[in-house]
């Protein structure tokens, strides 16, 4: 069973090698983190190479959640961060690992669920993945060699998380604790509602730009810290606009 210690979930998105998954598990457990989620691993799951590389952290692999897509993996989270070393053209807060884990500690102390996404070894997270995140974590590495191994990135983030637990961040804003924040699943359903209706209205035109427009729209939703009341209001706005159009007013 996972430990009872509140902590972020580390989400490995489409990891390509079992050895890197095992090394990531080892890095997580170095800093007391044991909430691993795995999205569509290339070489299948379970993976014996991951077990061999985990070196005593095999329990994390046994208890890891397995998901088909990113949306499902972060569905229960109200705040998601994406690690990337490259500029993406998506307007989001860009945080250092230290600042990111400060924010994670504050939000978790306030009762929220937080996830950190790590991309595949070869090319990292895709824009569609990052569009589902509220913020980006960027490590200040050598710009001429910005590539980090999956386990290295997990290790850096885990280290900064452990620093927060050592007593750097313990203050909580009561107002945030009492706020009913929307989950990733609720925001995903809102995004899908707007995409479906705007698609019917012919908004995504021309076809060659449709995918990019949808990604930008999803990026807009994830930049906002939405409460469940906000989500219901946005659903209501779209439903009322559709009714108004159908009445022909």
PyMOL commands that set and color helices and strands:
alter all, ss='L'
color gray80, all
select helices_A, chain A and resi 18-30+48-54+58-63+70-73+97-109+127-130+150-168+174-177+184-200+207-223+228-247
alter helices_A, ss='H'
color red, helices_A
select strands_A, chain A and resi 9-13+36-39+65-67+79-83+93-95+114-118+135-137
alter strands_A, ss='S'
color yellow, strands_A
deselect
rebuild
show_as cartoon
